[in-house]
Amino acid sequence: MVKNQYNTNIVEWMSDAGGEYKSKTFLDMLGNEGIKVSQSIPYIHQQNRRAERLIRTLTKKAETM
């Protein structure tokens, strides 16, 4: 889908080291496509920029109220 819609390739796959993306079949498929697999530390939202930004926004709005 990424190749067709955006005419680009996925370079890196990052997950939180949870079990849902750790099957051998899935990791083999990523390797065959040349996609680098990275894992963040579980439960550390600071490593996910989007989650960190959302948490910061919600915290500021809560403090304002």
mmCIF file as Biopython writes it, N, C-alpha, C and O atoms, coordinates in Angstrom:
data_model
#
loop_
_atom_site.group_PDB
_atom_site.id
_atom_site.type_symbol
_atom_site.label_atom_id
_atom_site.label_alt_id
_atom_site.label_comp_id
_atom_site.label_asym_id
_atom_site.label_entity_id
_atom_site.label_seq_id
_atom_site.pdbx_PDB_ins_code
_atom_site.Cartn_x
_atom_site.Cartn_y
_atom_site.Cartn_z
_atom_site.occupancy
_atom_site.B_iso_or_equiv
_atom_site.auth_seq_id
_atom_site.auth_asym_id
_atom_site.pdbx_PDB_model_num
ATOM 1   N N  . MET A ? 1  ? 0.829  -1.186  0.000  1.0 0.0 1  A 1 
ATOM 2   C CA . MET A ? 1  ? 0.000  0.000   0.000  1.0 0.0 1  A 1 
ATOM 3   C C  . MET A ? 1  ? 0.879  1.258   0.000  1.0 0.0 1  A 1 
ATOM 4   O O  . MET A ? 1  ? 0.600  2.213   -0.725 1.0 0.0 1  A 1 
ATOM 5   N N  . VAL A ? 2  ? 1.925  1.254   0.805  1.0 0.0 2  A 1 
ATOM 6   C CA . VAL A ? 2  ? 2.821  2.413   0.859  1.0 0.0 2  A 1 
ATOM 7   C C  . VAL A ? 2  ? 3.496  2.620   -0.500 1.0 0.0 2  A 1 
ATOM 8   O O  . VAL A ? 2  ? 3.601  3.746   -0.986 1.0 0.0 2  A 1 
ATOM 9   N N  . LYS A ? 3  ? 3.948  1.525   -1.101 1.0 0.0 3  A 1 
ATOM 10  C CA . LYS A ? 3  ? 4.602  1.619   -2.412 1.0 0.0 3  A 1 
ATOM 11  C C  . LYS A ? 3  ? 3.659  2.175   -3.468 1.0 0.0 3  A 1 
ATOM 12  O O  . LYS A ? 3  ? 4.050  3.016   -4.277 1.0 0.0 3  A 1 
ATOM 13  N N  . ASN A ? 4  ? 2.414  1.703   -3.458 1.0 0.0 4  A 1 
ATOM 14  C CA . ASN A ? 4  ? 1.452  2.130   -4.477 1.0 0.0 4  A 1 
ATOM 15  C C  . ASN A ? 4  ? 0.930  3.542   -4.252 1.0 0.0 4  A 1 
ATOM 16  O O  . ASN A ? 4  ? 0.856  4.326   -5.199 1.0 0.0 4  A 1 
ATOM 17  N N  . GLN A ? 5  ? 0.568  3.881   -3.023 1.0 0.0 5  A 1 
ATOM 18  C CA . GLN A ? 5  ? -0.055 5.178   -2.772 1.0 0.0 5  A 1 
ATOM 19  C C  . GLN A ? 5  ? 0.941  6.324   -2.680 1.0 0.0 5  A 1 
ATOM 20  O O  . GLN A ? 5  ? 0.645  7.440   -3.106 1.0 0.0 5  A 1 
ATOM 21  N N  . TYR A ? 6  ? 2.125  6.054   -2.123 1.0 0.0 6  A 1 
ATOM 22  C CA . TYR A ? 6  ? 3.069  7.145   -1.876 1.0 0.0 6  A 1 
ATOM 23  C C  . TYR A ? 6  ? 4.346  7.038   -2.686 1.0 0.0 6  A 1 
ATOM 24  O O  . TYR A ? 6  ? 5.218  7.902   -2.593 1.0 0.0 6  A 1 
ATOM 25  N N  . ASN A ? 7  ? 4.463  5.980   -3.483 1.0 0.0 7  A 1 
ATOM 26  C CA . ASN A ? 7  ? 5.622  5.778   -4.346 1.0 0.0 7  A 1 
ATOM 27  C C  . ASN A ? 7  ? 6.933  5.842   -3.555 1.0 0.0 7  A 1 
ATOM 28  O O  . ASN A ? 7  ? 7.900  6.474   -3.980 1.0 0.0 7  A 1 
ATOM 29  N N  . THR A ? 8  ? 6.942  5.179   -2.405 1.0 0.0 8  A 1 
ATOM 30  C CA . THR A ? 8  ? 8.132  5.134   -1.566 1.0 0.0 8  A 1 
ATOM 31  C C  . THR A ? 8  ? 8.181  3.785   -0.860 1.0 0.0 8  A 1 
ATOM 32  O O  . THR A ? 8  ? 7.220  3.017   -0.905 1.0 0.0 8  A 1 
ATOM 33  N N  . ASN A ? 9  ? 9.280  3.507   -0.222 1.0 0.0 9  A 1 
ATOM 34  C CA . ASN A ? 9  ? 9.446  2.249   0.497  1.0 0.0 9  A 1 
ATOM 35  C C  . ASN A ? 9  ? 9.538  2.494   1.992  1.0 0.0 9  A 1 
ATOM 36  O O  . ASN A ? 9  ? 9.976  3.556   2.432  1.0 0.0 9  A 1 
ATOM 37  N N  . ILE A ? 10 ? 9.127  1.513   2.761  1.0 0.0 10 A 1 
ATOM 38  C CA . ILE A ? 10 ? 9.300  1.572   4.208  1.0 0.0 10 A 1 
ATOM 39  C C  . ILE A ? 10 ? 10.749 1.217   4.500  1.0 0.0 10 A 1 
ATOM 40  O O  . ILE A ? 10 ? 11.254 0.209   4.005  1.0 0.0 10 A 1 
ATOM 41  N N  . VAL A ? 11 ? 11.413 2.030   5.295  1.0 0.0 11 A 1 
ATOM 42  C CA . VAL A ? 11 ? 12.822 1.828   5.597  1.0 0.0 11 A 1 
ATOM 43  C C  . VAL A ? 11 ? 12.997 1.148   6.949  1.0 0.0 11 A 1 
ATOM 44  O O  . VAL A ? 11 ? 13.881 0.309   7.122  1.0 0.0 11 A 1 
ATOM 45  N N  . GLU A ? 12 ? 12.142 1.519   7.911  1.0 0.0 12 A 1 
ATOM 46  C CA . GLU A ? 12 ? 12.312 1.012   9.272  1.0 0.0 12 A 1 
ATOM 47  C C  . GLU A ? 12 ? 10.953 0.739   9.899  1.0 0.0 12 A 1 
ATOM 48  O O  . GLU A ? 12 ? 10.007 1.501   9.705  1.0 0.0 12 A 1 
ATOM 49  N N  . TRP A ? 13 ? 10.861 -0.346  10.648 1.0 0.0 13 A 1 
ATOM 50  C CA . TRP A ? 13 ? 9.654  -0.704  11.385 1.0 0.0 13 A 1 
ATOM 51  C C  . TRP A ? 13 ? 9.995  -0.634  12.864 1.0 0.0 13 A 1 
ATOM 52  O O  . TRP A ? 13 ? 10.913 -1.314  13.321 1.0 0.0 13 A 1 
ATOM 53  N N  . MET A ? 14 ? 9.260  0.186   13.619 1.0 0.0 14 A 1 
ATOM 54  C CA . MET A ? 14 ? 9.525  0.323   15.042 1.0 0.0 14 A 1 
ATOM 55  C C  . MET A ? 14 ? 8.283  -0.081  15.826 1.0 0.0 14 A 1 
ATOM 56  O O  . MET A ? 14 ? 7.176  0.377   15.543 1.0 0.0 14 A 1 
ATOM 57  N N  . SER A ? 15 ? 8.488  -0.950  16.820 1.0 0.0 15 A 1 
ATOM 58  C CA . SER A ? 15 ? 7.397  -1.337  17.696 1.0 0.0 15 A 1 
ATOM 59  C C  . SER A ? 15 ? 7.889  -1.287  19.140 1.0 0.0 15 A 1 
ATOM 60  O O  . SER A ? 15 ? 9.071  -1.065  19.401 1.0 0.0 15 A 1 
ATOM 61  N N  . ASP A ? 16 ? 6.969  -1.496  20.064 1.0 0.0 16 A 1 
ATOM 62  C CA . ASP A ? 16 ? 7.327  -1.389  21.478 1.0 0.0 16 A 1 
ATOM 63  C C  . ASP A ? 16 ? 7.755  -2.727  22.077 1.0 0.0 16 A 1 
ATOM 64  O O  . ASP A ? 16 ? 7.662  -2.918  23.289 1.0 0.0 16 A 1 
ATOM 65  N N  . ALA A ? 17 ? 8.215  -3.636  21.255 1.0 0.0 17 A 1 
ATOM 66  C CA . ALA A ? 17 ? 8.697  -4.955  21.683 1.0 0.0 17 A 1 
ATOM 67  C C  . ALA A ? 17 ? 7.585  -5.805  22.265 1.0 0.0 17 A 1 
ATOM 68  O O  . ALA A ? 17 ? 7.849  -6.764  22.991 1.0 0.0 17 A 1 
ATOM 69  N N  . GLY A ? 18 ? 6.339  -5.460  21.951 1.0 0.0 18 A 1 
ATOM 70  C CA . GLY A ? 18 ? 5.219  -6.291  22.368 1.0 0.0 18 A 1 
ATOM 71  C C  . GLY A ? 18 ? 5.156  -7.546  21.509 1.0 0.0 18 A 1 
ATOM 72  O O  . GLY A ? 18 ? 5.830  -7.625  20.481 1.0 0.0 18 A 1 
ATOM 73  N N  . GLY A ? 19 ? 4.384  -8.494  21.902 1.0 0.0 19 A 1 
ATOM 74  C CA . GLY A ? 19 ? 4.336  -9.762  21.200 1.0 0.0 19 A 1 
ATOM 75  C C  . GLY A ? 19 ? 3.598  -9.753  19.880 1.0 0.0 19 A 1 
ATOM 76  O O  . GLY A ? 19 ? 3.750  -10.679 19.084 1.0 0.0 19 A 1 
ATOM 77  N N  . GLU A ? 20 ? 2.790  -8.714  19.625 1.0 0.0 20 A 1 
ATOM 78  C CA . GLU A ? 20 ? 1.958  -8.731  18.428 1.0 0.0 20 A 1 
ATOM 79  C C  . GLU A ? 20 ? 2.740  -8.624  17.119 1.0 0.0 20 A 1 
ATOM 80  O O  . GLU A ? 20 ? 2.215  -8.992  16.068 1.0 0.0 20 A 1 
ATOM 81  N N  . TYR A ? 21 ? 3.970  -8.135  17.155 1.0 0.0 21 A 1 
ATOM 82  C CA . TYR A ? 21 ? 4.768  -7.998  15.930 1.0 0.0 21 A 1 
ATOM 83  C C  . TYR A ? 21 ? 6.077  -8.772  16.010 1.0 0.0 21 A 1 
ATOM 84  O O  . TYR A ? 21 ? 7.079  -8.332  15.446 1.0 0.0 21 A 1 
ATOM 85  N N  . LYS A ? 22 ? 6.095  -9.896  16.684 1.0 0.0 22 A 1 
ATOM 86  C CA . LYS A ? 22 ? 7.336  -10.626 16.861 1.0 0.0 22 A 1 
ATOM 87  C C  . LYS A ? 22 ? 7.314  -12.031 16.253 1.0 0.0 22 A 1 
ATOM 88  O O  . LYS A ? 22 ? 8.199  -12.836 16.542 1.0 0.0 22 A 1 
ATOM 89  N N  . SER A ? 23 ? 6.327  -12.333 15.423 1.0 0.0 23 A 1 
ATOM 90  C CA . SER A ? 23 ? 6.286  -13.666 14.833 1.0 0.0 23 A 1 
ATOM 91  C C  . SER A ? 23 ? 7.439  -13.810 13.842 1.0 0.0 23 A 1 
ATOM 92  O O  . SER A ? 23 ? 7.849  -12.840 13.205 1.0 0.0 23 A 1 
ATOM 93  N N  . LYS A ? 24 ? 7.943  -15.003 13.726 1.0 0.0 24 A 1 
ATOM 94  C CA . LYS A ? 24 ? 9.063  -15.274 12.817 1.0 0.0 24 A 1 
ATOM 95  C C  . LYS A ? 24 ? 8.673  -14.956 11.381 1.0 0.0 24 A 1 
ATOM 96  O O  . LYS A ? 24 ? 9.474  -14.404 10.627 1.0 0.0 24 A 1 
ATOM 97  N N  . THR A ? 25 ? 7.465  -15.296 11.004 1.0 0.0 25 A 1 
ATOM 98  C CA . THR A ? 25 ? 6.993  -15.034 9.639  1.0 0.0 25 A 1 
ATOM 99  C C  . THR A ? 25 ? 7.015  -13.543 9.334  1.0 0.0 25 A 1 
ATOM 100 O O  . THR A ? 25 ? 7.485  -13.130 8.274  1.0 0.0 25 A 1 
ATOM 101 N N  . PHE A ? 26 ? 6.509  -12.736 10.259 1.0 0.0 26 A 1 
ATOM 102 C CA . PHE A ? 26 ? 6.461  -11.281 10.052 1.0 0.0 26 A 1 
ATOM 103 C C  . PHE A ? 26 ? 7.867  -10.694 9.987  1.0 0.0 26 A 1 
ATOM 104 O O  . PHE A ? 26 ? 8.162  -9.884  9.108  1.0 0.0 26 A 1 
ATOM 105 N N  . LEU A ? 27 ? 8.738  -11.101 10.915 1.0 0.0 27 A 1 
ATOM 106 C CA . LEU A ? 27 ? 10.106 -10.578 10.921 1.0 0.0 27 A 1 
ATOM 107 C C  . LEU A ? 27 ? 10.873 -11.025 9.684  1.0 0.0 27 A 1 
ATOM 108 O O  . LEU A ? 27 ? 11.688 -10.266 9.159  1.0 0.0 27 A 1 
ATOM 109 N N  . ASP A ? 28 ? 10.627 -12.248 9.208  1.0 0.0 28 A 1 
ATOM 110 C CA . ASP A ? 28 ? 11.255 -12.716 7.968  1.0 0.0 28 A 1 
ATOM 111 C C  . ASP A ? 28 ? 10.794 -11.892 6.778  1.0 0.0 28 A 1 
ATOM 112 O O  . ASP A ? 28 ? 11.602 -11.547 5.916  1.0 0.0 28 A 1 
ATOM 113 N N  . MET A ? 29 ? 9.496  -11.567 6.719  1.0 0.0 29 A 1 
ATOM 114 C CA . MET A ? 29 ? 8.959  -10.759 5.633  1.0 0.0 29 A 1 
ATOM 115 C C  . MET A ? 29 ? 9.601  -9.367  5.622  1.0 0.0 29 A 1 
ATOM 116 O O  . MET A ? 29 ? 9.949  -8.845  4.563  1.0 0.0 29 A 1 
ATOM 117 N N  . LEU A ? 30 ? 9.754  -8.772  6.813  1.0 0.0 30 A 1 
ATOM 118 C CA . LEU A ? 30 ? 10.408 -7.461  6.882  1.0 0.0 30 A 1 
ATOM 119 C C  . LEU A ? 30 ? 11.853 -7.554  6.396  1.0 0.0 30 A 1 
ATOM 120 O O  . LEU A ? 30 ? 12.318 -6.700  5.642  1.0 0.0 30 A 1 
ATOM 121 N N  . GLY A ? 31 ? 12.556 -8.592  6.832  1.0 0.0 31 A 1 
ATOM 122 C CA . GLY A ? 31 ? 13.935 -8.779  6.401  1.0 0.0 31 A 1 
ATOM 123 C C  . GLY A ? 31 ? 14.053 -8.972  4.902  1.0 0.0 31 A 1 
ATOM 124 O O  . GLY A ? 31 ? 14.968 -8.432  4.279  1.0 0.0 31 A 1 
ATOM 125 N N  . ASN A ? 32 ? 13.141 -9.733  4.314  1.0 0.0 32 A 1 
ATOM 126 C CA . ASN A ? 32 ? 13.163 -9.953  2.867  1.0 0.0 32 A 1 
ATOM 127 C C  . ASN A ? 32 ? 12.907 -8.674  2.088  1.0 0.0 32 A 1 
ATOM 128 O O  . ASN A ? 32 ? 13.401 -8.512  0.972  1.0 0.0 32 A 1 
ATOM 129 N N  . GLU A ? 33 ? 12.141 -7.772  2.670  1.0 0.0 33 A 1 
ATOM 130 C CA . GLU A ? 33 ? 11.851 -6.481  2.032  1.0 0.0 33 A 1 
ATOM 131 C C  . GLU A ? 33 ? 12.939 -5.439  2.299  1.0 0.0 33 A 1 
ATOM 132 O O  . GLU A ? 33 ? 12.883 -4.332  1.764  1.0 0.0 33 A 1 
ATOM 133 N N  . GLY A ? 34 ? 13.925 -5.790  3.121  1.0 0.0 34 A 1 
ATOM 134 C CA . GLY A ? 34 ? 15.010 -4.857  3.438  1.0 0.0 34 A 1 
ATOM 135 C C  . GLY A ? 34 ? 14.620 -3.813  4.466  1.0 0.0 34 A 1 
ATOM 136 O O  . GLY A ? 34 ? 15.211 -2.733  4.502  1.0 0.0 34 A 1 
ATOM 137 N N  . ILE A ? 35 ? 13.645 -4.109  5.293  1.0 0.0 35 A 1 
ATOM 138 C CA . ILE A ? 35 ? 13.154 -3.167  6.294  1.0 0.0 35 A 1 
ATOM 139 C C  . ILE A ? 35 ? 13.871 -3.441  7.611  1.0 0.0 35 A 1 
ATOM 140 O O  . ILE A ? 35 ? 13.872 -4.567  8.107  1.0 0.0 35 A 1 
ATOM 141 N N  . LYS A ? 36 ? 14.481 -2.397  8.171  1.0 0.0 36 A 1 
ATOM 142 C CA . LYS A ? 36 ? 15.181 -2.509  9.448  1.0 0.0 36 A 1 
ATOM 143 C C  . LYS A ? 36 ? 14.155 -2.587  10.580 1.0 0.0 36 A 1 
ATOM 144 O O  . LYS A ? 36 ? 13.182 -1.833  10.592 1.0 0.0 36 A 1 
ATOM 145 N N  . VAL A ? 37 ? 14.373 -3.492  11.520 1.0 0.0 37 A 1 
ATOM 146 C CA . VAL A ? 37 ? 13.458 -3.663  12.647 1.0 0.0 37 A 1 
ATOM 147 C C  . VAL A ? 37 ? 14.078 -3.027  13.892 1.0 0.0 37 A 1 
ATOM 148 O O  . VAL A ? 37 ? 15.190 -3.378  14.287 1.0 0.0 37 A 1 
ATOM 149 N N  . SER A ? 38 ? 13.355 -2.093  14.503 1.0 0.0 38 A 1 
ATOM 150 C CA . SER A ? 38 ? 13.795 -1.446  15.739 1.0 0.0 38 A 1 
ATOM 151 C C  . SER A ? 38 ? 12.723 -1.662  16.797 1.0 0.0 38 A 1 
ATOM 152 O O  . SER A ? 38 ? 11.535 -1.755  16.489 1.0 0.0 38 A 1 
ATOM 153 N N  . GLN A ? 39 ? 13.157 -1.739  18.032 1.0 0.0 39 A 1 
ATOM 154 C CA . GLN A ? 39 ? 12.211 -1.890  19.127 1.0 0.0 39 A 1 
ATOM 155 C C  . GLN A ? 39 ? 12.504 -0.863  20.209 1.0 0.0 39 A 1 
ATOM 156 O O  . GLN A ? 39 ? 13.641 -0.704  20.654 1.0 0.0 39 A 1 
ATOM 157 N N  . SER A ? 40 ? 11.453 -0.174  20.617 1.0 0.0 40 A 1 
ATOM 158 C CA . SER A ? 40 ? 11.604 0.767   21.720 1.0 0.0 40 A 1 
ATOM 159 C C  . SER A ? 40 ? 11.445 0.005   23.028 1.0 0.0 40 A 1 
ATOM 160 O O  . SER A ? 40 ? 11.045 -1.159  23.039 1.0 0.0 40 A 1 
ATOM 161 N N  . ILE A ? 41 ? 11.755 0.662   24.104 1.0 0.0 41 A 1 
ATOM 162 C CA . ILE A ? 41 ? 11.583 0.063   25.416 1.0 0.0 41 A 1 
ATOM 163 C C  . ILE A ? 41 ? 10.089 0.076   25.734 1.0 0.0 41 A 1 
ATOM 164 O O  . ILE A ? 41 ? 9.453  1.123   25.615 1.0 0.0 41 A 1 
ATOM 165 N N  . PRO A ? 42 ? 9.514  -1.055  26.134 1.0 0.0 42 A 1 
ATOM 166 C CA . PRO A ? 42 ? 8.079  -1.084  26.411 1.0 0.0 42 A 1 
ATOM 167 C C  . PRO A ? 42 ? 7.675  -0.070  27.484 1.0 0.0 42 A 1 
ATOM 168 O O  . PRO A ? 42 ? 8.390  0.149   28.462 1.0 0.0 42 A 1 
ATOM 169 N N  . TYR A ? 43 ? 6.520  0.533   27.272 1.0 0.0 43 A 1 
ATOM 170 C CA . TYR A ? 43 ? 5.895  1.470   28.212 1.0 0.0 43 A 1 
ATOM 171 C C  . TYR A ? 43 ? 6.667  2.783   28.368 1.0 0.0 43 A 1 
ATOM 172 O O  . TYR A ? 43 ? 6.449  3.508   29.339 1.0 0.0 43 A 1 
ATOM 173 N N  . ILE A ? 44 ? 7.547  3.094   27.446 1.0 0.0 44 A 1 
ATOM 174 C CA . ILE A ? 44 ? 8.274  4.375   27.478 1.0 0.0 44 A 1 
ATOM 175 C C  . ILE A ? 44 ? 7.750  5.213   26.315 1.0 0.0 44 A 1 
ATOM 176 O O  . ILE A ? 44 ? 8.260  5.113   25.198 1.0 0.0 44 A 1 
ATOM 177 N N  . HIS A ? 45 ? 6.733  6.039   26.573 1.0 0.0 45 A 1 
ATOM 178 C CA . HIS A ? 45 ? 6.112  6.796   25.498 1.0 0.0 45 A 1 
ATOM 179 C C  . HIS A ? 45 ? 7.026  7.882   24.936 1.0 0.0 45 A 1 
ATOM 180 O O  . HIS A ? 45 ? 6.757  8.395   23.850 1.0 0.0 45 A 1 
ATOM 181 N N  . GLN A ? 46 ? 8.087  8.245   25.632 1.0 0.0 46 A 1 
ATOM 182 C CA . GLN A ? 46 ? 8.986  9.283   25.134 1.0 0.0 46 A 1 
ATOM 183 C C  . GLN A ? 46 ? 9.672  8.867   23.835 1.0 0.0 46 A 1 
ATOM 184 O O  . GLN A ? 46 ? 10.123 9.723   23.074 1.0 0.0 46 A 1 
ATOM 185 N N  . GLN A ? 47 ? 9.755  7.574   23.577 1.0 0.0 47 A 1 
ATOM 186 C CA . GLN A ? 47 ? 10.391 7.113   22.350 1.0 0.0 47 A 1 
ATOM 187 C C  . GLN A ? 47 ? 9.436  7.158   21.163 1.0 0.0 47 A 1 
ATOM 188 O O  . GLN A ? 47 ? 9.850  6.895   20.034 1.0 0.0 47 A 1 
ATOM 189 N N  . ASN A ? 48 ? 8.197  7.480   21.391 1.0 0.0 48 A 1 
ATOM 190 C CA . ASN A ? 48 ? 7.223  7.609   20.322 1.0 0.0 48 A 1 
ATOM 191 C C  . ASN A ? 48 ? 6.845  9.088   20.234 1.0 0.0 48 A 1 
ATOM 192 O O  . ASN A ? 48 ? 6.096  9.587   21.074 1.0 0.0 48 A 1 
ATOM 193 N N  . ARG A ? 49 ? 7.357  9.785   19.229 1.0 0.0 49 A 1 
ATOM 194 C CA . ARG A ? 49 ? 7.183  11.244  19.135 1.0 0.0 49 A 1 
ATOM 195 C C  . ARG A ? 49 ? 5.709  11.660  19.103 1.0 0.0 49 A 1 
ATOM 196 O O  . ARG A ? 49 ? 5.328  12.642  19.740 1.0 0.0 49 A 1 
ATOM 197 N N  . ARG A ? 50 ? 4.890  10.925  18.372 1.0 0.0 50 A 1 
ATOM 198 C CA . ARG A ? 50 ? 3.478  11.297  18.271 1.0 0.0 50 A 1 
ATOM 199 C C  . ARG A ? 50 ? 2.782  11.150  19.621 1.0 0.0 50 A 1 
ATOM 200 O O  . ARG A ? 50 ? 2.032  12.035  20.032 1.0 0.0 50 A 1 
ATOM 201 N N  . ALA A ? 51 ? 3.026  10.050  20.302 1.0 0.0 51 A 1 
ATOM 202 C CA . ALA A ? 51 ? 2.416  9.843   21.621 1.0 0.0 51 A 1 
ATOM 203 C C  . ALA A ? 51 ? 2.912  10.891  22.604 1.0 0.0 51 A 1 
ATOM 204 O O  . ALA A ? 51 ? 2.132  11.418  23.397 1.0 0.0 51 A 1 
ATOM 205 N N  . GLU A ? 52 ? 4.198  11.195  22.559 1.0 0.0 52 A 1 
ATOM 206 C CA . GLU A ? 52 ? 4.757  12.197  23.470 1.0 0.0 52 A 1 
ATOM 207 C C  . GLU A ? 52 ? 4.106  13.561  23.234 1.0 0.0 52 A 1 
ATOM 208 O O  . GLU A ? 52 ? 3.780  14.264  24.191 1.0 0.0 52 A 1 
ATOM 209 N N  . ARG A ? 53 ? 3.917  13.935  21.979 1.0 0.0 53 A 1 
ATOM 210 C CA . ARG A ? 53 ? 3.304  15.222  21.638 1.0 0.0 53 A 1 
ATOM 211 C C  . ARG A ? 53 ? 1.854  15.266  22.131 1.0 0.0 53 A 1 
ATOM 212 O O  . ARG A ? 53 ? 1.416  16.279  22.675 1.0 0.0 53 A 1 
ATOM 213 N N  . LEU A ? 54 ? 1.111  14.174  21.943 1.0 0.0 54 A 1 
ATOM 214 C CA . LEU A ? 54 ? -0.276 14.124  22.391 1.0 0.0 54 A 1 
ATOM 215 C C  . LEU A ? 54 ? -0.362 14.217  23.912 1.0 0.0 54 A 1 
ATOM 216 O O  . LEU A ? 54 ? -1.212 14.931  24.443 1.0 0.0 54 A 1 
ATOM 217 N N  . ILE A ? 55 ? 0.502  13.510  24.604 1.0 0.0 55 A 1 
ATOM 218 C CA . ILE A ? 55 ? 0.495  13.554  26.075 1.0 0.0 55 A 1 
ATOM 219 C C  . ILE A ? 55 ? 0.829  14.961  26.564 1.0 0.0 55 A 1 
ATOM 220 O O  . ILE A ? 55 ? 0.213  15.446  27.513 1.0 0.0 55 A 1 
ATOM 221 N N  . ARG A ? 56 ? 1.792  15.615  25.932 1.0 0.0 56 A 1 
ATOM 222 C CA . ARG A ? 56 ? 2.152  16.980  26.314 1.0 0.0 56 A 1 
ATOM 223 C C  . ARG A ? 56 ? 0.971  17.926  26.095 1.0 0.0 56 A 1 
ATOM 224 O O  . ARG A ? 56 ? 0.685  18.763  26.951 1.0 0.0 56 A 1 
ATOM 225 N N  . THR A ? 57 ? 0.282  17.800  24.953 1.0 0.0 57 A 1 
ATOM 226 C CA . THR A ? 57 ? -0.867 18.649  24.655 1.0 0.0 57 A 1 
ATOM 227 C C  . THR A ? 57 ? -1.986 18.437  25.666 1.0 0.0 57 A 1 
ATOM 228 O O  . THR A ? 57 ? -2.563 19.398  26.177 1.0 0.0 57 A 1 
ATOM 229 N N  . LEU A ? 58 ? -2.289 17.174  25.951 1.0 0.0 58 A 1 
ATOM 230 C CA . LEU A ? 58 ? -3.357 16.890  26.920 1.0 0.0 58 A 1 
ATOM 231 C C  . LEU A ? 58 ? -3.002 17.386  28.313 1.0 0.0 58 A 1 
ATOM 232 O O  . LEU A ? 58 ? -3.870 17.889  29.027 1.0 0.0 58 A 1 
ATOM 233 N N  . THR A ? 59 ? -1.749 17.252  28.707 1.0 0.0 59 A 1 
ATOM 234 C CA . THR A ? 59 ? -1.315 17.720  30.021 1.0 0.0 59 A 1 
ATOM 235 C C  . THR A ? 59 ? -1.459 19.230  30.131 1.0 0.0 59 A 1 
ATOM 236 O O  . THR A ? 59 ? -1.928 19.737  31.150 1.0 0.0 59 A 1 
ATOM 237 N N  . LYS A ? 60 ? -1.057 19.953  29.088 1.0 0.0 60 A 1 
ATOM 238 C CA . LYS A ? 60 ? -1.177 21.415  29.116 1.0 0.0 60 A 1 
ATOM 239 C C  . LYS A ? 60 ? -2.624 21.851  29.171 1.0 0.0 60 A 1 
ATOM 240 O O  . LYS A ? 60 ? -2.957 22.791  29.893 1.0 0.0 60 A 1 
ATOM 241 N N  . LYS A ? 61 ? -3.502 21.180  28.415 1.0 0.0 61 A 1 
ATOM 242 C CA . LYS A ? 61 ? -4.919 21.541  28.446 1.0 0.0 61 A 1 
ATOM 243 C C  . LYS A ? 61 ? -5.527 21.232  29.811 1.0 0.0 61 A 1 
ATOM 244 O O  . LYS A ? 61 ? -6.351 21.997  30.313 1.0 0.0 61 A 1 
ATOM 245 N N  . ALA A ? 62 ? -5.127 20.128  30.404 1.0 0.0 62 A 1 
ATOM 246 C CA . ALA A ? 62 ? -5.652 19.785  31.743 1.0 0.0 62 A 1 
ATOM 247 C C  . ALA A ? 62 ? -5.191 20.807  32.783 1.0 0.0 62 A 1 
ATOM 248 O O  . ALA A ? 62 ? -5.961 21.192  33.663 1.0 0.0 62 A 1 
ATOM 249 N N  . GLU A ? 63 ? -3.932 21.246  32.680 1.0 0.0 63 A 1 
ATOM 250 C CA . GLU A ? 63 ? -3.424 22.242  33.618 1.0 0.0 63 A 1 
ATOM 251 C C  . GLU A ? 63 ? -4.144 23.573  33.457 1.0 0.0 63 A 1 
ATOM 252 O O  . GLU A ? 63 ? -4.367 24.278  34.441 1.0 0.0 63 A 1 
ATOM 253 N N  . THR A ? 64 ? -4.504 23.919  32.248 1.0 0.0 64 A 1 
ATOM 254 C CA . THR A ? 64 ? -5.206 25.160  31.968 1.0 0.0 64 A 1 
ATOM 255 C C  . THR A ? 64 ? -6.587 25.171  32.600 1.0 0.0 64 A 1 
ATOM 256 O O  . THR A ? 64 ? -7.045 26.196  33.106 1.0 0.0 64 A 1 
ATOM 257 N N  . MET A ? 65 ? -7.244 24.020  32.566 1.0 0.0 65 A 1 
ATOM 258 C CA . MET A ? 65 ? -8.597 23.921  33.129 1.0 0.0 65 A 1 
ATOM 259 C C  . MET A ? 65 ? -8.524 24.095  34.616 1.0 0.0 65 A 1 
ATOM 260 O O  . MET A ? 65 ? -9.550 24.048  35.294 1.0 0.0 65 A 1 
#
